[in-house]
């Protein structure tokens, strides 16, 4: 028997509602899956694409710390005439007034070294740095590079004659007594070593005055924080090639880096590399003053890096530019006791910067000369004496410590701290004496160079 029609209708309605409900559920599920799919697509593809873009292109801050472009892209000026064609007079054009020894009577015969048993005990020692940092890659501290390095440059240093006599009496740490920790707490300190360091050697016969310093002086030099020396000058071969080879040996033993002279030309012209706070620094040295052409280093000949013909040193600077963030050149040039620049000083300094140098520091005149900014790079034409004999010419008593604070990109700020070079010891100056030296250096500087009361150069 069939149920009443009304009940059959109610059954059909319930069945229809169930079908409609299932349809809505299915529709909602499909819509939900579509929405999830859209979000998934956006997250996987759009965000992934953005991440790839971020990783593929360096940010602006990353670009700012890249090393400067290769020196190959920089121009260079014509080189000077070849040294082998120079006469003796031309070779001595910068040193016809011989060094401070002319005033203190330090002649060759008086340069014998007392190799007694006196021991050197510097009051504040530091493990030497020197030649242990020749890595070809940048070193970083915990992956974070410092933004700047602080460098100090000082003038001519020698420990011969009357200087040696004073140090034997007062101790070989005597020259550094007023410097405190200045050189030990910076990143790099560089001096011009204007003497062979040897207990032997044969004194040069073609010079009236020659220098010869005791190896004992290097212990205190390293302990004071002087990390490197330039050997490209007109006295490093005063005791012949034997004296030069001894000097190299003693410097290596004390961990003091050296440039500008070597066992052959390759060594003499080679840059020395330092890694400081993730910044790679190249140091080179060259001289435009030498008493004889045979002082030039050769393929198998010990000697100096000459700059009468600048081809070799310019080539080395370009190579250093490709390897380092910061390139420093120490130059020996100019005329003794003259504050006026020689044409070759300007020519060479500009050529060095064109080749890739960031800072050029000069010496040899024994007096302070001016500073110049060329293409945004600083040139200090002469740093004067630092640890030296004392002549009767007052201008040779004025000196300064030149401080450069440099970034990885080679931008440097310069600052001068005035000193007076007494016999074998620099003494800091203050107030009117210091101001007088700063004003004189500013007045001697080519271009619009000013030096503030605190020594800041602008």
C-alpha positions in Angstrom: 0.0 0.0 0.0 1.5 3.4 -1.0 1.9 6.2 1.5 -0.3 9.2 1.2 0.7 11.8 -1.4 1.6 14.4 1.2 4.1 12.1 2.8 5.6 11.3 -0.5 6.0 15.1 -1.2 7.7 15.7 2.1 10.2 12.9 1.3 11.0 14.4 -2.0 11.6 17.8 -0.4 14.0 16.3 2.2 15.9 14.5 -0.6 16.1 17.7 -2.6 17.4 19.7 0.4 20.1 17.1 1.0 21.2 17.3 -2.6 21.2 21.1 -2.5 23.3 21.1 0.7 25.8 18.7 -0.7 26.1 20.9 -3.8 26.8 24.0 -1.7 29.4 22.1 0.3 31.1 20.9 -2.8 31.0 24.4 -4.3 32.5 25.9 -1.1 35.2 23.3 -1.1 36.1 24.0 -4.7 36.2 27.8 -4.0 38.3 27.3 -0.9 40.8 25.1 -2.8 41.0 27.8 -5.5 41.7 30.5 -3.0 44.4 28.3 -1.3 45.9 27.7 -4.7 46.0 31.3 -5.6 47.8 32.2 -2.3 50.2 29.3 -2.8 51.1 30.5 -6.3 51.7 34.0 -5.1 53.9 32.8 -2.2 56.0 30.3 -4.1 56.5 32.1 -7.4 56.2 35.8 -6.7 58.1 35.9 -3.5 60.7 33.4 -4.8 61.3 35.6 -7.8 61.8 38.6 -5.5 64.3 36.7 -3.4 66.3 35.7 -6.5 66.4 39.3 -7.6 67.7 40.4 -4.1 70.5 37.7 -4.2 71.5 38.3 -7.8 72.3 42.0 -7.5 74.5 43.6 -4.9 72.9 46.4 -2.9 74.2 49.9 -3.0 76.0 49.5 0.3 77.8 46.4 -1.0 78.8 48.3 -4.2 80.4 51.0 -2.0 82.9 48.7 -0.4 84.3 47.1 -3.6 88.0 47.8 -4.4 88.7 50.6 -6.9 88.9 49.8 -10.5 92.1 48.3 -11.9 95.0 50.7 -12.5 94.9 49.6 -16.2 92.0 52.0 -16.6 94.0 54.9 -15.3 96.3 57.1 -17.4 100.0 57.5 -16.9 102.4 60.3 -17.7 105.6 59.9 -19.8 108.4 58.4 -17.9 111.7 60.1 -17.1 114.9 59.4 -19.0 116.7 56.1 -18.3 119.0 56.1 -15.3 121.8 54.4 -17.1 122.3 57.5 -19.3 122.6 59.8 -16.4 125.9 61.4 -15.4 127.1 61.4 -11.8 126.1 65.0 -11.5 122.5 64.2 -12.6 122.3 61.3 -10.2 123.3 63.6 -7.3 121.0 66.4 -8.2 119.0 65.9 -5.1 121.9 65.3 -2.7 124.6 67.8 -3.5 124.4 69.0 0.0 125.1 65.8 1.9 122.9 64.8 4.9 123.0 66.0 8.5 126.4 64.2 8.9 128.0 67.2 7.3 127.1 69.2 10.4 127.7 66.7 13.2 131.1 65.5 11.8 129.9 61.9 11.3 132.3 60.9 8.6 133.0 57.4 7.3 135.8 56.7 9.7 133.7 57.6 12.7 130.9 55.2 11.7 132.4 52.1 13.3 129.8 50.3 15.3 130.4 49.4 18.9 129.0 45.8 19.2 129.2 45.6 23.0 127.1 43.5 25.3 124.5 46.1 26.2 121.1 44.6 26.2 118.0 46.5 24.9 114.9 46.3 27.1 112.1 48.5 25.7 109.7 49.6 28.3 106.6 48.6 26.3 107.1 45.8 23.9 104.8 44.5 21.2 105.0 41.4 19.0 106.3 42.6 15.6 103.9 42.4 12.6 105.9 42.7 9.5 106.0 40.1 6.8 103.4 37.7 8.2 100.5 39.1 6.3 101.2 38.4 2.7 97.9 36.8 2.0 96.4 37.5 -1.4 92.8 37.6 -0.1 91.1 40.1 2.2 90.9 39.0 5.8 87.8 40.0 7.8 87.1 40.0 11.5 84.0 37.9 12.1 82.8 38.7 8.7 82.6 42.5 9.5 85.2 44.8 7.9 86.2 48.0 9.7 85.2 51.2 7.9 88.6 52.8 8.2 92.3 52.2 9.0 94.7 54.6 10.8 98.2 54.9 9.3 101.2 56.9 10.6 104.1 58.1 8.5 107.3 59.5 9.9 110.4 60.9 8.2 114.1 59.8 7.9 115.4 57.5 10.6 119.1 56.5 11.2 121.1 55.3 14.2 124.6 56.2 13.1 127.4 58.4 14.4 126.3 60.9 17.2 122.8 59.3 17.2 124.3 56.0 18.1 126.5 57.5 20.8 123.4 59.0 22.4 121.4 55.8 22.2 124.3 53.7 23.7 124.2 56.1 26.6 120.4 56.4 27.1 119.1 53.1 25.6 117.9 52.3 22.2 114.3 53.0 23.2 115.3 56.6 23.9 113.9 57.9 20.6 110.4 56.8 21.4 109.9 58.0 24.9 107.5 60.8 24.0 105.4 58.7 21.6 103.6 56.6 24.2 101.4 53.9 22.5 100.7 56.0 19.4 102.3 53.6 17.0 101.3 50.4 18.8 97.6 51.2 18.8 97.3 52.3 15.1 96.9 49.9 12.2 100.2 50.6 10.4 103.3 52.8 11.0 105.9 53.4 8.3 109.3 55.1 8.4 112.1 55.8 6.0 115.2 53.8 7.1 118.0 56.0 5.9 120.8 53.7 6.9 122.1 50.1 6.4 121.9 48.0 9.5 125.0 45.8 9.7 128.0 45.0 11.8 130.1 44.5 8.6 129.9 45.9 5.1 132.4 48.0 3.2 131.9 51.7 3.3 131.1 53.4 0.0 134.2 55.0 -1.6 132.4 57.6 -3.7 130.7 59.3 -0.8 132.1 61.7 1.8 129.6 60.6 4.4 128.2 57.2 5.0 125.9 55.6 7.6 126.0 52.4 9.5 123.7 51.4 12.3 123.7 48.7 14.9 121.1 45.8 14.7 120.4 46.6 18.3 118.4 49.6 17.1 115.8 47.4 15.3 114.6 45.7 18.5 113.4 49.0 19.9 112.1 50.2 16.5 109.8 47.1 16.3 108.8 47.4 20.0 107.8 51.1 19.4 105.2 49.9 16.9 106.9 50.7 13.6 105.7 48.0 11.2 107.4 48.8 8.0 110.3 50.8 6.5 111.2 52.2 3.1 114.7 51.3 1.9 114.7 53.2 -1.4 117.0 56.0 -0.6 120.5 57.3 -1.1 122.1 55.7 2.0 120.9 52.1 2.1 123.9 50.9 0.1 126.4 53.0 2.2 128.0 49.7 3.3 127.7 48.0 -0.1 125.5 45.1 -1.2 126.8 43.2 1.9 125.4 45.9 4.2 122.1 45.9 2.3 121.7 42.1 2.5 122.5 42.3 6.3 119.8 44.9 6.6 117.2 42.7 4.9 118.2 39.8 7.2 117.9 41.8 10.4 114.6 43.4 9.4 113.1 40.0 8.6 114.3 38.7 12.0 112.6 41.5 13.8 109.4 41.1 11.7 109.7 44.6 10.2 108.4 44.8 6.7 110.5 46.5 4.0 110.0 47.9 0.5 112.1 49.8 -2.0 115.2 47.6 -2.0 116.0 43.9 -2.3 118.2 41.0 -3.4 117.2 41.7 -7.0 114.9 44.0 -9.0 111.8 41.8 -8.5 112.2 42.1 -4.7 113.0 45.8 -4.8 110.0 46.8 -6.8 107.5 44.3 -5.3 104.6 45.7 -3.2 104.3 44.4 0.3 100.7 43.6 1.3 99.1 44.0 4.8 95.6 43.0 5.9 94.2 45.3 8.4 90.6 45.1 9.6 89.5 43.5 6.4 91.2 46.2 4.3 94.1 45.1 2.1 97.0 47.6 2.0 99.8 47.6 -0.6 103.1 49.4 0.2 105.8 50.3 -2.3 109.0 52.4 -2.3 111.2 54.1 -4.9 114.0 56.6 -5.0 114.8 59.5 -7.5 118.1 60.1 -5.5 121.1 57.8 -5.6 124.8 58.5 -5.9 125.5 56.0 -8.7 123.5 54.2 -11.4 124.8 50.8 -10.1 122.7 51.2 -7.0 119.7 50.2 -9.1 118.6 46.6 -8.5 119.0 44.2 -11.4 117.9 40.8 -12.4 120.5 39.3 -10.1 121.9 42.4 -8.6 120.9 43.6 -5.0 119.9 47.3 -5.0 117.1 49.8 -4.8 113.9 50.5 -6.8 114.9 53.5 -8.9 112.6 56.1 -10.3 114.7 58.1 -12.7 112.9 55.9 -15.2 109.5 55.4 -13.6 108.4 52.5 -15.9 109.1 49.7 -13.4 107.6 51.4 -10.3 104.5 52.5 -12.2 104.1 48.9 -13.4 104.3 47.7 -9.8 101.8 50.3 -8.6 99.3 49.1 -11.3 99.8 45.6 -10.1 99.2 46.6 -6.5 96.0 48.5 -7.6 94.6 45.2 -8.9 95.3 43.4 -5.7 94.7 45.9 -2.9 92.0 48.2 -1.6 94.6 50.9 -0.5 97.9 51.6 -2.3 100.6 53.6 -0.6 103.9 54.8 -2.2 106.9 56.1 -0.3 109.1 58.2 -2.5 112.7 59.5 -2.0 113.2 62.7 -4.0 113.7 66.4 -4.1 116.6 68.6 -3.0 118.1 68.6 0.5 117.1 71.5 2.7 114.9 73.0 0.0 111.3 73.7 0.6 110.6 74.4 -3.1 109.5 71.4 -5.0 111.6 70.0 -7.8 109.7 69.4 -11.1 110.3 65.6 -10.8 108.5 65.5 -7.5 105.3 66.8 -9.1 105.7 64.6 -12.2 106.3 61.4 -10.3 103.7 61.9 -7.6 101.0 62.5 -10.3 102.2 59.5 -12.3 102.0 57.3 -9.2 98.4 58.4 -8.5 97.5 58.0 -12.2 98.8 54.5 -11.9 96.7 53.7 -8.8 98.3 55.1 -5.7 95.9 56.5 -3.0 98.6 58.1 -0.8 102.1 59.3 -1.7 104.6 60.1 1.1 107.9 61.8 0.2 111.3 62.2 2.0 114.9 63.2 1.5 114.9 67.0 1.8 115.3 66.8 5.6 112.8 69.7 5.9 109.1 69.8 5.8 107.5 70.5 2.4 103.9 71.1 1.4 101.0 68.8 0.7 98.9 68.5 -2.4 95.6 66.9 -3.3 95.6 65.5 -6.8 92.5 63.8 -8.1 91.3 63.5 -4.6 94.5 61.7 -3.4 96.9 63.2 -0.9 100.6 63.8 -1.5 103.0 64.8 1.3 106.1 65.9 -0.5 108.5 65.7 2.5 108.1 64.5 6.1 111.5 65.8 7.2 113.7 64.1 9.8 112.4 62.0 12.6 115.2 60.1 14.4 118.3 61.8 13.1 121.4 63.8 13.8 120.9 67.5 14.4 122.3 70.0 12.0 122.9 73.7 12.4 120.1 74.5 10.0 116.9 75.2 12.1 114.5 74.2 9.3 115.7 70.6 9.7 114.5 70.5 13.3 110.9 70.9 12.3 109.0 67.6 11.6 105.6 66.0 12.1 103.9 62.7 12.3 101.6 62.4 9.3 98.4 60.5 10.0 96.1 59.2 7.3 92.7 57.8 8.1 91.6 55.8 5.1 88.5 53.9 3.9 88.5 50.7 1.9 87.7 52.7 -1.2 91.0 54.7 -0.9 89.5 58.0 0.5 91.9 59.4 3.1 91.8 62.2 5.6 95.2 63.7 6.6 96.3 65.1 9.9 99.7 66.5 11.1 101.1 66.4 14.6 104.1 68.8 14.9 107.4 67.6 16.5 110.9 68.9 16.9 113.7 66.6 15.8 116.3 66.7 18.5 119.4 64.6 18.3 118.1 61.0 18.0 114.7 61.9 19.6 111.5 63.6 18.3 109.8 65.8 20.9 106.1 66.9 20.6 105.3 70.6 20.2 102.3 72.5 21.4 100.6 75.9 21.1 102.5 78.6 19.2 105.4 76.3 18.2 103.0 73.7 16.8 100.9 76.3 15.1 103.9 77.9 13.4 104.9 74.6 11.8 101.3 73.9 10.6 101.0 77.3 9.1 104.4 76.9 7.3 103.4 73.6 5.8 100.1 75.0 4.6 101.9 78.0 3.0 104.2 75.7 1.2 101.4 73.5 -0.2 100.3 73.8 -3.9 96.7 74.6 -4.4 94.1 75.5 -1.8 95.3 73.5 1.2 94.5 74.6 4.7 95.6 73.0 8.0 93.5 73.6 11.1 94.7 74.3 14.6 94.3 70.6 15.4 96.4 69.6 12.4 93.5 68.5 10.2 94.4 69.0 6.5 91.7 70.2 4.1 
